[in-house]
Every structure is written in structure tokens, then in C-alpha cells.
């Protein structure tokens, strides 16, 4: 099963943005984002990531991309 880090990196790549740009959208720095991706992020931070990517949280947790149905059932 892919990790949150792998899922977020995949979605960023598909959206044509870097992790640094994602961090900027979230209002945090890259090092902080990387810590969340490699550690144990809070639900609040995962929601921030999803919002910054314009996707529901389920999409980043499950690894759905823009090309798949990212809407919740």
C-alpha cells in the first residue's frame, strides 16, 4: 500500500507542482512539509494538504489522482 508521501508526490507530479510549491500553498516551508510526509501528520495537516491540492482528503490518503474519480462516494 502506498504511503501518504508517495501519494502526495504522485498527485503533485500530475498537477505539475513541486513539493516546495505545495508547502508554499499550505503556508509552511518545505522542511516542515517533508516532516509531515515522512512522519505522522495530524488530521489537520492532511486536510491542509488536500485543500492545497484541491482534492478531498480521501484522495491523498487513497492515492487517487486528478484523472481518477477523486470525489467521495
N, C-alpha and C positions, 0 to 999 in steps of 0.2 A: 504494500500500500504506500503510495507516495506521501511524502511529508508535506507539511504546510509550506516549508521553504521551497520544495520542488514545485508545488502547485502555484505559489505566488510568482516564482521565477518564470514558469511557463506562461502564465497569464500576462505578465509584464512583457515578455518577448512577443506574444501575439498582439499586444496592444502597441508595440513599438516604443516602449518606455524602459528605462533602466530602473534598477532598484533605488538608485540615488534620486531619480525623479519621483518615484513612488514615495520615498521618505519626505521629499520636499512637499508633495501634495498633502502628506499627513501632518506636516509642520514639525517634523523631527529630523534628526540627522541620520546619515547612512549607518553609522556605527550602532545607533540605538535600534534602528530597524533590523539590522543584522542580528543583534542580540535577541530581539523578539522572534525572528525567524529560526534561530538556532537553539533557542531556549524554550521557555514555557510561557507564551504570551497570554495576557489576560484576555477575557472575552471583549473587553472594551477596545483593546488594541487590534484584535481581529476584526471587530466592527469598523474601526478606523481604516484598516487596510481594505476591507470590502468597499466602504464608501469611496475611498480614494481611487479604487479601480472601477467604480460604477457597477458593482456586482453585488448580489446578495451574499451574505456570509457563507451560505451553503456551497456556493460556487468555489470559494477559495479553500474551504475545508475538503470538499469532494474532488477538487481539481477540474471543475468544469471550465470550459473556455468560452470565449465570445461566440465561437462557432457551434457550440452545443447549447442546448436549452438550459440556460442558467437561471430560469425562473423557478421558484419553489412550487411544488405540486399543489 
